[in-house]
């Protein structure tokens, strides 16, 4: 892990008046190799997968496996799950030299997270969230280091606005809003709710939910006035989405293979990302064959035989 000497701060990026394009925290997927890929295709900021702060502090093994970065992996936000202010602030202090900010997960709707006091249950504890944000801001010695939150919305939006305003009063850097309640999964995103939140606070607001193309980025910006958009599944199926590609270009497929091999990505991870990336551009019989491959060499042979190499594409 190397520290960064960059003078530009994330908050400066918001002030440039453009819509920031952000890679969401994704369990198993938004790791260093995938972050390296999306950064090549116009992604402005990347999040790590969610890390449980208490485990991270307790175990060197957890720290080594959960948090891997390098010098070009910036700007980087480390997302933590926590339910007490001191654990979050202590975890932030550990990663601060190697990242640009921490984010508190207040949006994960999974049962295990909520029953442990993590994730989306925190949207019902605004005073605790306020305390957690304030403690991070006070403990991390770098004034440019950000403390953000990622939330879901309440059925009664007044509660969400109250939560966001309390977080703002504690010094939150920005707020990412997934425009669904913790009960909703595939229902339409409530962009009107995101707009209401954006209009209720003065810190930057990021929209999250169902962003599948660069056109979506622009239309959601127009609809809500947000300062940035965050994509998850859209980037998994097309890591070049933010650069304006409708489907994953062949160049991006080979970039992924190169990065994954260079960084020693386990085969299951390399393969799974390719399954997502090729889903929309391959036929059912092709997918069946590709999904059953069980080695890196078989995957590379398949890609070369089916799609050709990038060099062939260029000549």
C-alpha positions in Angstrom: 0.0 0.0 0.0 1.3 3.4 -0.9 0.2 6.8 0.2 -0.8 9.4 -2.4 0.8 12.8 -2.8 -2.1 14.2 -4.9 -3.0 17.8 -4.0 -6.4 17.6 -5.6 -9.2 16.6 -3.2 -12.4 14.8 -3.9 -14.4 17.9 -2.8 -12.6 19.9 -5.5 -13.9 17.4 -8.1 -17.5 18.2 -7.0 -16.9 21.9 -7.5 -16.0 21.6 -11.2 -19.7 21.5 -12.0 -19.6 18.1 -13.8 -21.6 15.0 -12.9 -19.2 12.7 -11.1 -19.3 9.0 -12.3 -18.7 6.6 -9.4 -18.3 2.8 -9.1 -20.4 1.5 -6.2 -19.2 -0.6 -3.4 -20.0 -4.2 -4.4 -19.3 -7.3 -2.3 -16.7 -9.5 -4.0 -16.6 -7.3 -7.1 -15.4 -3.7 -6.5 -11.9 -5.0 -5.6 -8.7 -3.5 -6.9 -8.6 -5.3 -10.3 -12.1 -4.2 -11.3 -11.5 -0.7 -10.0 -8.3 -0.5 -12.2 -10.5 -1.5 -15.2 -13.3 1.0 -14.7 -10.8 3.8 -14.1 -9.6 3.3 -17.7 -13.1 4.0 -18.9 -14.0 7.4 -17.3 -14.9 6.3 -13.8 -14.0 9.3 -11.5 -14.2 7.7 -8.0 -14.2 4.0 -6.9 -15.5 2.4 -3.7 -14.1 -0.7 -2.1 -16.6 -3.5 -1.2 -18.2 -3.0 2.2 -15.8 -4.0 5.1 -17.1 -4.7 8.6 -15.1 -2.3 10.7 -14.9 -4.4 13.9 -13.5 -7.4 12.0 -11.1 -5.2 10.1 -9.7 -3.8 13.4 -9.6 -7.2 15.1 -7.7 -9.2 12.4 -4.6 -8.6 10.4 -5.8 -11.3 8.0 -9.0 -9.4 7.5 -7.1 -6.2 6.8 -4.9 -7.9 4.2 -7.7 -9.7 2.4 -10.3 -7.0 2.5 -8.2 -4.0 1.7 -5.8 -4.0 -1.3 -4.8 -1.0 -3.2 -1.9 0.5 -5.2 -0.6 4.0 -6.1 -2.9 4.5 -9.1 -6.0 3.3 -7.3 -7.2 6.9 -6.5 -9.5 8.6 -5.8 -10.6 5.7 -3.5 -13.3 5.6 -0.9 -13.3 2.8 1.7 -16.8 1.7 2.7 -17.3 0.4 6.2 -20.2 -1.3 8.0 -20.2 -0.2 11.7 -22.7 0.4 14.5 -20.6 2.5 16.8 -18.7 5.7 16.3 -15.3 4.6 17.7 -15.0 1.5 15.5 -15.7 3.5 12.4 -13.3 6.2 13.4 -10.5 3.7 14.3 -11.0 1.9 11.0 -10.9 5.2 9.1 -7.6 6.1 10.8 -6.0 2.8 9.6 -7.0 3.3 5.9 -6.7 7.1 5.8 -3.0 7.2 4.6 -4.0 5.0 1.6 -7.4 6.4 0.6 -9.3 9.6 0.1 -12.3 9.0 2.4 -14.5 6.6 4.2 -18.2 5.9 3.7 -20.6 4.6 6.3 -22.9 1.9 4.9 -26.5 2.9 5.9 -28.1 1.1 2.9 -27.4 -2.6 2.9 -30.8 -4.3 3.2 -29.5 -7.8 3.8 -30.9 -9.6 6.9 -27.6 -10.5 8.4 -26.4 -6.9 8.2 -29.5 -5.4 9.7 -29.8 -7.9 12.5 -26.2 -7.1 13.5 -27.0 -3.4 13.6 -25.3 -2.5 10.3 -26.5 -1.2 7.0 -30.1 0.0 6.3 -31.2 -0.1 10.0 -29.0 2.9 10.6 -31.3 5.2 8.6 -33.6 4.9 11.6 -30.8 6.0 14.0 -30.0 9.6 12.8 -28.4 10.6 16.1 -26.0 7.6 15.9 -25.2 8.4 12.3 -24.5 12.0 13.2 -22.2 10.9 16.0 -20.3 8.5 13.7 -19.7 11.1 11.1 -18.6 13.7 13.6 -16.2 11.2 15.3 -14.5 10.3 12.0 -14.1 14.0 11.2 -12.6 14.7 14.6 -10.3 11.7 14.7 -8.8 11.7 11.2 -6.1 14.3 11.1 -6.5 15.2 7.4 -9.0 18.0 6.7 -9.3 16.9 3.1 -10.2 13.3 4.1 -13.9 12.8 3.4 -16.6 11.1 5.6 -19.7 10.2 3.5 -22.8 8.1 4.0 -24.7 5.8 1.6 -28.4 5.5 2.5 -31.7 4.1 1.4 -34.9 6.1 1.7 -37.8 5.9 4.2 -41.4 5.4 3.2 -41.9 8.8 4.9 -39.4 11.0 3.1 -39.4 13.5 6.0 -37.4 11.0 8.0 -34.8 10.7 5.3 -34.5 14.5 5.0 -34.1 14.7 8.8 -31.4 12.1 8.7 -29.5 13.9 5.9 -29.8 17.3 7.6 -28.4 15.8 10.8 -25.5 14.2 9.0 -24.8 17.5 7.3 -24.7 19.3 10.6 -22.1 16.7 11.8 -19.9 17.6 8.8 -20.8 14.8 6.3 -18.9 15.4 3.0 -21.6 14.0 0.7 -24.5 11.7 0.7 -25.2 8.8 -1.7 -28.9 8.0 -2.0 -30.1 4.6 -3.3 -33.6 5.6 -4.3 -35.4 2.6 -2.8 -36.6 1.7 0.7 -34.9 -1.2 2.5 -37.9 -3.4 1.6 -37.7 -2.7 -2.1 -35.5 -4.7 -4.4 -36.3 -4.4 -8.1 -39.1 -1.8 -8.0 -38.5 1.4 -9.9 -36.1 3.9 -8.3 -37.8 6.9 -6.6 -35.9 9.7 -8.4 -38.3 12.2 -7.1 -37.2 11.3 -3.6 -33.5 11.8 -4.5 -34.4 15.3 -5.9 -36.2 16.2 -2.7 -33.1 15.2 -0.7 -30.8 17.1 -3.1 -33.0 20.2 -2.6 -32.9 19.8 1.2 -29.1 19.8 1.9 -26.2 21.9 0.7 -23.6 19.0 0.6 -23.2 17.1 -2.7 -25.7 14.3 -3.3 -25.0 11.2 -5.4 -27.9 9.2 -7.1 -27.7 5.4 -7.0 -30.0 2.8 -8.6 -30.7 1.4 -12.1 -28.0 3.4 -13.9 -27.3 1.3 -17.0 -25.8 3.7 -19.6 -24.2 7.1 -20.0 -27.6 8.4 -21.2 -29.1 7.4 -17.8 -26.3 9.4 -16.1 -27.4 12.6 -18.0 -31.1 12.0 -17.7 -30.9 11.4 -13.9 -28.7 14.5 -13.5 -31.4 16.5 -15.4 -34.2 15.0 -13.3 -32.7 15.3 -9.9 -29.9 17.9 -10.0 -27.5 15.6 -8.3 -23.8 16.1 -8.3 -22.9 12.5 -9.3 -24.2 9.1 -10.1 -23.1 5.7 -8.7 -23.5 2.5 -10.7 -23.2 -1.1 -9.6 -24.8 -3.8 -11.8 -24.6 -1.5 -14.9 -20.8 -1.4 -14.5 -20.6 -5.1 -13.9 -22.2 -5.8 -17.2 -20.4 -3.0 -19.0 -17.3 -1.6 -17.3 -16.9 0.9 -20.2 -20.4 2.3 -19.6 -19.2 5.7 -18.3 -17.1 6.1 -21.4 -20.3 6.0 -23.5 -20.2 2.4 -24.8 -23.6 0.7 -25.1 -22.2 -2.8 -24.6 -18.8 -4.0 -23.3 -16.3 -3.4 -26.1 -13.8 -6.1 -27.0 -10.9 -3.9 -25.9 -12.4 -3.7 -22.4 -12.7 -7.5 -22.3 -9.0 -7.9 -23.0 -8.1 -5.1 -20.7 -9.9 -7.0 -17.9 -8.0 -10.2 -18.8 -4.6 -8.3 -18.7 -5.4 -6.6 -15.4 -6.7 -9.7 -13.7 -3.6 -11.8 -14.8 -1.2 -9.0 -13.8 -2.8 -8.7 -10.3 -3.2 -12.4 -9.7 -7.0 -12.3 -9.6 -8.4 -15.8 -8.7 -9.9 -17.6 -11.6 -13.5 -17.6 -10.2 -13.4 -13.8 -10.0 -11.8 -13.3 -13.4 -14.4 -15.7 -15.0 -17.4 -14.3 -13.1 -16.7 -10.7 -14.3 -16.4 -12.0 -17.9 -19.7 -13.8 -17.6 -21.3 -10.5 -16.6 -19.5 -8.5 -19.3 -20.3 -10.9 -22.2 -23.9 -11.6 -21.2 -25.5 -9.0 -23.4 -23.2 -9.6 -26.4 -23.3 -13.4 -26.6 -25.9 -16.0 -27.6 -27.4 -18.5 -25.2 -25.4 -21.4 -26.6 -22.2 -19.3 -26.4 -23.0 -18.4 -22.8 -23.6 -22.0 -21.9 -20.1 -23.0 -23.2 -18.3 -20.0 -21.7 -19.9 -20.3 -18.3 -18.8 -23.9 -18.0 -15.1 -23.2 -18.6 -12.9 -24.0 -15.7 -9.4 -22.6 -16.3 -7.8 -19.3 -17.3 -6.2 -20.8 -20.4 -9.6 -22.2 -21.6 -11.1 -18.8 -21.1 -8.3 -17.0 -23.1 -8.6 -19.6 -25.9 -12.3 -19.2 -26.0 -12.1 -15.4 -26.2 -9.5 -15.5 -29.0 -11.4 -18.1 -31.0 -14.8 -16.4 -30.6 -14.0 -12.7 -30.6 -10.5 -12.4 -31.8 -7.8 -10.2 -30.2 -7.8 -6.4 -29.8 -4.9 -6.3 -32.2 -7.0 -7.9 -34.9 -9.7 -5.3 -34.2 -7.3 -2.4 -34.6 -5.6 -3.6 -37.9 
